[in-house]
Amino acid sequence: MATSLLKILGLPTPAAPPAAAPPLAGPDGRSIDLNLPKGYDPDAPTKKPIDTRLPSDPKERVDFLADAVLKVQDAVRRDKLVVALRDAIVRIQPVMSDKEAKKKIDEAIDSLISTGSKKLLTALLVAVVGKAPTKMPEDGKRPTGPAIKEKDIGETIFKSPELPLPFDQPKKRRQNHFEFRTLPRSARAGSYIDIVLRTPDWFEPYGKMGAGRVVIMKAEDHRKEGDRATKLSDKRIESRGDVKMSLRVPDDPGRCVVGVYVGSGLESHPLETLELTK
């Protein structure tokens, strides 16, 4: 009846549904069910494979990866896409060396994932680069940008004179003992010798420790008697620092030692040898 009505109206009759494939029979003659989907046609052409290649244009690549981040639910795959998205944004405008810019880009990607909207991603990207994303040339062909004149903010810089820092100054050398700066190795018996004695920092010419004196003793006598050796010649120390003095030496030739007494005690240092000749 329906077919006759279509003929009267001049409309084409619908094609007959494809005949079901005859059931396959096994060796024993019983049919085998292959559980094929309804309307399955083994001779039908296969579907065109999905193109998974990324767009070559950097701006289109950002949009493509942003959409992929929104669609993919698997956390591991999404993390990989987020890394690729960040790299794609860097290619649009290389600002990742700036710590604050990197932070803003990360915030934009986090917002993309949490809200499902690309608006904040685009807005923050514009805020970071200072302009809308533009297509960049291929690697190795990126031109140098124009020179930008620094803005005058009315700041005046006054240069102060350089001041020595405390740690730049060497520490003052501390003198802890007496020291003969100049003393001859030999002298003629009965003559005078000119010497320079450096006093220690603690020495006071008229302090509580007693007077300081430069003395000359026979070397053999000093070896035997120590502090009790006879003082053949002595000279009082009248000041501090490098003290110049003239000292008379004994009349008899021989080997002597020159030392310093403070109060009643002989200082252990210095003890210098002086050879007296005729």
Sine and cosine of phi, psi and omega as CSV:
sin_phi,cos_phi,sin_psi,cos_psi,sin_omega,cos_omega
0.00,0.00,-0.73,0.68,0.00,-1.00
-0.90,0.44,-0.61,0.79,-0.03,-1.00
-0.92,0.38,-0.61,0.79,0.02,-1.00
-0.91,0.41,-0.65,0.76,0.00,-1.00
-0.89,0.46,-0.65,0.76,0.01,-1.00
-0.90,0.43,-0.62,0.79,0.02,-1.00
-0.90,0.43,-0.66,0.75,0.00,-1.00
-0.88,0.47,-0.65,0.76,-0.01,-1.00
-0.98,0.20,-0.11,0.99,0.01,-1.00
0.98,0.20,0.32,0.95,-0.02,-1.00
-1.00,-0.10,0.53,-0.85,0.00,-1.00
-0.93,0.37,0.58,-0.82,0.04,-1.00
-0.98,0.19,0.59,-0.81,-0.01,-1.00
-0.92,0.39,0.53,-0.85,0.00,-1.00
-0.93,0.37,0.57,-0.82,0.00,-1.00
-0.93,0.38,0.61,-0.79,0.03,-1.00
-0.88,0.47,0.54,-0.84,-0.03,-1.00
-0.87,0.50,0.64,-0.77,-0.01,-1.00
-0.94,0.34,0.62,-0.78,0.00,-1.00
-0.92,0.39,0.62,-0.79,0.01,-1.00
-0.90,0.43,0.68,-0.73,0.01,-1.00
-0.88,0.47,0.62,-0.78,0.00,-1.00
-0.90,0.43,0.58,-0.81,0.04,-1.00
-0.99,0.17,0.58,-0.81,-0.01,-1.00
-0.92,-0.39,0.63,-0.77,0.03,-1.00
-0.99,0.12,-0.01,-1.00,0.00,-1.00
-0.86,0.51,-0.47,0.88,-0.02,-1.00
-1.00,0.02,0.07,1.00,0.03,-1.00
1.00,0.00,-0.15,0.99,0.02,-1.00
-0.99,0.13,0.54,-0.84,-0.03,-1.00
-0.96,0.29,0.48,-0.88,0.01,-1.00
-0.91,-0.41,0.82,-0.57,0.01,-1.00
-1.00,-0.01,0.89,-0.46,-0.01,-1.00
-1.00,-0.01,0.00,1.00,0.01,-1.00
0.81,0.59,0.64,0.76,0.03,-1.00
-0.98,0.21,0.53,-0.85,0.04,-1.00
-0.90,0.43,0.42,-0.91,-0.02,-1.00
-0.89,0.45,0.73,-0.68,0.00,-1.00
0.98,0.20,0.23,0.97,-0.01,-1.00
-0.91,0.41,0.77,-0.64,0.01,-1.00
-0.82,-0.57,0.94,-0.34,-0.03,-1.00
-0.91,0.40,-0.32,0.95,-0.02,-1.00
-1.00,-0.02,-0.08,1.00,-0.01,-1.00
-0.94,0.34,0.58,-0.81,-0.01,-1.00
-0.91,0.42,0.56,-0.83,0.02,-1.00
-0.95,0.31,0.40,-0.92,0.01,-1.00
-0.94,0.35,0.49,-0.87,0.02,-1.00
-0.92,0.40,0.77,-0.64,-0.01,-1.00
-0.89,0.46,0.54,-0.84,-0.01,-1.00
-0.96,0.29,0.73,-0.69,0.01,-1.00
-0.99,0.17,0.93,-0.37,-0.03,-1.00
-0.99,-0.17,0.13,0.99,0.01,-1.00
-0.96,0.29,0.59,-0.81,0.02,-1.00
-0.98,0.21,0.54,-0.84,0.06,-1.00
-0.88,0.47,0.53,-0.85,-0.01,-1.00
-0.97,0.23,-0.48,0.88,0.00,-1.00
-0.96,0.28,0.80,-0.60,-0.05,-1.00
-0.84,0.54,-0.65,0.76,-0.01,-1.00
-0.91,0.41,-0.69,0.72,0.03,-1.00
-0.91,0.41,-0.55,0.84,0.02,-1.00
-0.91,0.42,-0.64,0.77,0.04,-1.00
-0.88,0.48,-0.72,0.69,0.01,-1.00
-0.88,0.48,-0.68,0.73,-0.01,-1.00
-0.88,0.47,-0.72,0.69,-0.03,-1.00
-0.94,0.34,-0.58,0.81,0.04,-1.00
-0.89,0.45,-0.68,0.74,0.05,-1.00
-0.90,0.45,-0.63,0.78,-0.01,-1.00
-0.92,0.40,-0.62,0.78,0.04,-1.00
-0.87,0.49,-0.63,0.78,-0.02,-1.00
-0.94,0.35,-0.56,0.83,-0.11,-0.99
-1.00,0.09,-0.54,0.84,-0.09,-1.00
-0.99,0.17,0.78,-0.62,-0.01,-1.00
-0.99,-0.11,-0.44,0.90,-0.04,-1.00
-0.92,0.40,0.83,-0.55,-0.11,-0.99
-0.89,0.46,-0.65,0.76,-0.04,-1.00
-0.91,0.42,-0.72,0.69,0.01,-1.00
-0.92,0.40,-0.61,0.79,0.00,-1.00
-0.91,0.42,-0.61,0.79,0.03,-1.00
-0.88,0.48,-0.64,0.77,0.03,-1.00
-0.91,0.41,-0.63,0.78,0.03,-1.00
-0.92,0.40,-0.59,0.81,0.02,-1.00
-0.89,0.45,-0.66,0.75,0.05,-1.00
-0.88,0.47,-0.70,0.72,0.02,-1.00
-0.90,0.44,-0.61,0.79,0.02,-1.00
-0.90,0.43,-0.69,0.73,0.01,-1.00
-0.88,0.47,-0.68,0.73,0.02,-1.00
-0.89,0.46,-0.61,0.79,0.01,-1.00
-0.91,0.41,-0.62,0.79,0.03,-1.00
-0.91,0.41,-0.61,0.79,0.03,-1.00
-0.88,0.48,-0.60,0.80,0.01,-1.00
-0.92,0.39,-0.51,0.86,0.04,-1.00
-0.92,0.39,-0.69,0.72,0.01,-1.00
-0.46,-0.89,0.95,-0.32,-0.11,-0.99
-0.95,0.30,1.00,0.05,-0.03,-1.00
-0.89,-0.45,0.07,1.00,-0.12,-0.99
-0.92,0.39,-0.26,0.97,0.07,-1.00
-0.94,0.33,-0.33,0.94,0.03,-1.00
-1.00,0.09,0.86,-0.52,-0.07,-1.00
-0.86,0.51,-0.67,0.74,-0.03,-1.00
-0.93,0.38,-0.61,0.79,0.02,-1.00
-0.91,0.42,-0.67,0.74,0.03,-1.00
-0.88,0.48,-0.64,0.77,0.01,-1.00
-0.89,0.45,-0.68,0.74,-0.02,-1.00
-0.91,0.41,-0.64,0.77,0.01,-1.00
-0.91,0.42,-0.66,0.75,0.04,-1.00
-0.89,0.45,-0.64,0.77,0.04,-1.00
-0.89,0.45,-0.63,0.78,-0.01,-1.00
-0.91,0.42,-0.67,0.75,0.01,-1.00
-0.92,0.38,-0.63,0.77,0.05,-1.00
-0.88,0.48,-0.64,0.76,0.02,-1.00
-0.92,0.40,-0.61,0.79,0.03,-1.00
-0.85,0.52,-0.68,0.73,-0.04,-1.00
-0.95,0.32,-0.67,0.74,-0.11,-0.99
-0.98,0.22,-0.58,0.81,-0.07,-1.00
-0.99,-0.16,-0.36,0.93,-0.04,-1.00
0.97,0.24,0.27,0.96,-0.03,-1.00
-0.85,-0.53,0.64,-0.77,0.01,-1.00
-1.00,0.00,0.01,1.00,-0.07,-1.00
-0.90,0.44,-0.73,0.69,-0.02,-1.00
-0.92,0.39,-0.58,0.81,0.04,-1.00
-0.85,0.52,-0.74,0.67,0.00,-1.00
-0.92,0.39,-0.67,0.74,-0.04,-1.00
-0.90,0.43,-0.71,0.70,-0.01,-1.00
-0.94,0.35,-0.55,0.83,0.05,-1.00
-0.89,0.45,-0.66,0.75,0.05,-1.00
-0.90,0.44,-0.64,0.77,0.00,-1.00
-0.91,0.42,-0.58,0.81,-0.03,-1.00
-0.94,0.33,-0.76,0.65,-0.09,-1.00
-1.00,0.07,-0.17,0.98,0.03,-1.00
0.99,0.12,0.02,1.00,0.03,-1.00
-0.29,-0.96,0.16,-0.99,0.01,-1.00
-0.92,0.38,0.50,-0.87,0.01,-1.00
-0.85,0.53,0.66,-0.75,0.02,-1.00
-0.82,-0.58,0.37,-0.93,0.00,-1.00
-0.95,0.31,0.75,-0.66,-0.01,-1.00
-0.98,-0.18,0.51,-0.86,0.04,-1.00
-0.94,0.34,0.13,-0.99,-0.02,-1.00
-0.91,0.40,0.33,-0.94,0.02,-1.00
-0.84,0.55,0.65,-0.76,0.01,-1.00
1.00,0.08,-0.12,0.99,-0.02,-1.00
-0.84,-0.55,0.31,0.95,-0.04,-1.00
-0.97,0.23,0.85,-0.53,-0.04,-1.00
-0.97,0.26,0.36,-0.93,0.07,-1.00
-0.99,0.14,0.72,-0.69,-0.03,-1.00
-0.94,0.34,0.27,-0.96,-0.01,-1.00
-0.93,0.36,0.48,-0.87,0.04,-1.00
-0.93,0.36,0.72,-0.69,-0.02,-1.00
-0.94,-0.33,0.84,-0.54,0.00,-1.00
-0.96,0.28,0.71,-0.71,0.01,-1.00
-0.91,0.41,0.64,-0.77,0.01,-1.00
-0.97,0.22,0.75,-0.67,0.02,-1.00
-0.98,0.18,0.91,-0.42,-0.01,-1.00
-0.98,-0.19,0.25,0.97,0.07,-1.00
0.95,0.31,0.45,0.90,-0.04,-1.00
-1.00,-0.04,0.71,-0.71,0.03,-1.00
-0.92,-0.38,0.79,-0.61,-0.02,-1.00
-0.96,-0.29,0.83,-0.55,0.05,-1.00
-0.97,-0.24,0.80,-0.60,0.01,-1.00
-1.00,-0.04,0.88,-0.47,0.00,-1.00
-1.00,0.01,0.41,-0.91,0.04,-1.00
-0.90,0.43,0.57,-0.82,-0.01,-1.00
-0.93,0.36,0.77,-0.64,0.00,-1.00
-0.94,-0.33,0.66,-0.75,0.03,-1.00
-0.92,0.39,0.71,-0.71,0.04,-1.00
-1.00,0.07,0.50,-0.87,-0.04,-1.00
-0.84,0.54,-0.62,0.79,-0.04,-1.00
-0.98,0.18,-0.13,0.99,0.08,-1.00
-0.99,0.15,-0.30,0.95,-0.06,-1.00
-1.00,0.02,0.78,-0.63,0.05,-1.00
-0.91,0.41,0.57,-0.82,0.01,-1.00
-0.92,0.40,0.62,-0.78,0.01,-1.00
-0.92,0.39,0.74,-0.68,0.00,-1.00
-0.94,0.34,0.76,-0.65,-0.02,-1.00
-0.99,-0.11,0.77,-0.64,0.01,-1.00
-0.99,-0.13,0.90,-0.44,-0.06,-1.00
-0.96,-0.28,-0.07,1.00,-0.04,-1.00
-0.53,-0.85,0.25,-0.97,0.09,-1.00
-0.95,0.31,0.46,-0.89,-0.04,-1.00
-0.51,-0.86,0.78,-0.63,0.12,-0.99
-0.99,0.13,0.94,-0.34,0.02,-1.00
-0.97,0.26,-0.64,0.77,0.10,-1.00
-0.71,-0.71,0.76,-0.65,0.05,-1.00
-0.35,-0.94,0.85,-0.52,-0.01,-1.00
-0.92,0.39,0.45,-0.89,0.04,-1.00
-0.98,0.18,-0.43,0.90,-0.01,-1.00
-0.55,-0.84,0.36,-0.93,0.02,-1.00
-0.39,-0.92,0.34,-0.94,0.04,-1.00
-0.98,0.19,0.72,-0.70,-0.02,-1.00
-0.84,0.55,0.69,-0.73,0.03,-1.00
0.99,0.12,0.01,1.00,-0.03,-1.00
-1.00,-0.09,-0.12,-0.99,0.06,-1.00
-0.91,-0.41,0.55,-0.83,0.08,-1.00
-0.85,-0.53,0.60,-0.80,0.05,-1.00
-0.98,-0.18,0.80,-0.60,-0.03,-1.00
-0.76,-0.65,0.31,-0.95,0.14,-0.99
-0.82,-0.57,0.86,-0.52,-0.01,-1.00
-0.94,-0.35,0.76,-0.65,0.09,-1.00
-0.98,-0.18,0.81,-0.59,-0.04,-1.00
-1.00,-0.01,0.43,-0.90,0.07,-1.00
-0.96,0.28,0.25,-0.97,-0.04,-1.00
-0.91,0.42,-0.49,0.87,-0.07,-1.00
-0.99,0.15,-0.18,0.98,-0.13,-0.99
-0.97,0.25,0.70,-0.71,0.13,-0.99
-0.83,-0.56,0.84,-0.54,-0.08,-1.00
-0.82,0.57,-0.55,0.83,-0.01,-1.00
-0.81,-0.59,0.66,0.75,-0.03,-1.00
-1.00,0.09,-0.05,-1.00,-0.06,-1.00
-0.94,0.35,-0.36,0.93,-0.03,-1.00
-0.97,0.26,-0.22,0.98,0.01,-1.00
0.96,-0.26,0.13,-0.99,-0.05,-1.00
-0.94,0.35,0.51,-0.86,0.08,-1.00
-0.97,-0.24,0.65,-0.76,-0.04,-1.00
-0.63,-0.78,0.60,-0.80,0.18,-0.98
-1.00,-0.05,0.80,-0.60,-0.09,-1.00
-0.81,-0.59,0.43,-0.91,0.10,-0.99
-0.86,-0.51,0.76,-0.65,0.00,-1.00
-0.73,-0.68,0.42,-0.91,0.12,-0.99
-0.91,0.43,0.70,-0.72,-0.05,-1.00
-0.88,0.48,-0.66,0.75,-0.02,-1.00
-0.92,0.39,-0.65,0.76,0.02,-1.00
-0.90,0.44,-0.66,0.75,0.01,-1.00
-0.92,0.40,-0.59,0.81,0.00,-1.00
-0.89,0.45,-0.58,0.82,-0.05,-1.00
-1.00,0.06,-0.66,0.75,-0.18,-0.98
-0.97,-0.24,-0.32,0.95,-0.03,-1.00
0.91,0.42,-0.80,-0.61,-0.03,-1.00
-0.88,0.47,-0.40,0.92,-0.06,-1.00
-1.00,0.04,0.07,1.00,0.02,-1.00
-0.89,0.45,0.53,-0.85,-0.04,-1.00
-0.93,0.37,0.73,-0.69,0.03,-1.00
-1.00,0.03,0.95,-0.32,-0.03,-1.00
-0.99,0.16,-0.40,0.91,0.03,-1.00
-0.37,-0.93,0.57,-0.82,0.05,-1.00
-0.46,-0.89,0.36,-0.93,-0.01,-1.00
-0.59,-0.81,0.77,-0.63,-0.03,-1.00
-0.96,0.27,0.57,-0.82,0.04,-1.00
-1.00,-0.05,0.91,-0.41,-0.16,-0.99
-0.99,-0.10,-0.21,0.98,-0.07,-1.00
-0.53,-0.85,-0.02,-1.00,0.00,-1.00
-0.95,-0.32,0.21,-0.98,0.03,-1.00
1.00,0.03,-0.60,-0.80,0.06,-1.00
-1.00,0.04,0.95,-0.31,-0.10,-0.99
-0.97,-0.26,0.84,-0.55,0.07,-1.00
-1.00,-0.03,0.67,-0.74,0.03,-1.00
-0.45,-0.90,0.41,-0.91,0.06,-1.00
-0.93,-0.38,0.79,-0.62,-0.15,-0.99
-0.80,-0.59,0.78,-0.63,0.05,-1.00
-0.99,0.15,0.70,-0.72,-0.02,-1.00
-0.99,-0.14,0.34,-0.94,-0.01,-1.00
-0.86,0.51,0.29,-0.96,-0.05,-1.00
-0.99,0.12,-0.37,0.93,-0.08,-1.00
-1.00,-0.07,0.71,-0.70,0.07,-1.00
-0.90,0.43,0.35,-0.94,0.02,-1.00
0.64,-0.77,-0.02,-1.00,-0.02,-1.00
-1.00,-0.02,0.76,-0.65,0.01,-1.00
-0.82,-0.57,0.19,-0.98,0.15,-0.99
-0.83,-0.56,0.55,-0.83,0.01,-1.00
-0.90,-0.45,0.80,-0.60,-0.01,-1.00
-0.61,-0.80,-0.13,-0.99,-0.06,-1.00
-0.78,-0.63,0.77,-0.64,0.14,-0.99
-0.97,-0.23,0.67,-0.74,0.19,-0.98
-0.84,-0.55,0.88,-0.47,-0.13,-0.99
0.93,0.38,-0.84,-0.55,-0.01,-1.00
-0.95,-0.31,0.11,0.99,-0.06,-1.00
-0.92,-0.39,0.60,-0.80,0.03,-1.00
-1.00,0.05,0.81,-0.59,0.06,-1.00
-0.92,0.38,0.66,-0.75,-0.02,-1.00
-0.94,0.33,-0.31,0.95,0.01,-1.00
-0.58,-0.82,0.74,-0.67,0.07,1.00
-1.00,-0.09,0.38,-0.92,0.18,-0.98
-0.74,-0.68,0.97,-0.26,-0.09,-1.00
-0.94,-0.34,0.55,-0.83,0.00,-1.00
-1.00,0.06,0.68,-0.74,0.05,-1.00
-0.76,-0.65,0.86,-0.51,-0.01,-1.00
-1.00,-0.09,0.86,-0.51,0.00,-1.00
-0.99,-0.17,0.76,-0.65,-0.02,-1.00
-0.90,-0.43,0.22,-0.97,0.03,-1.00
-0.96,0.29,0.00,0.00,0.00,0.00
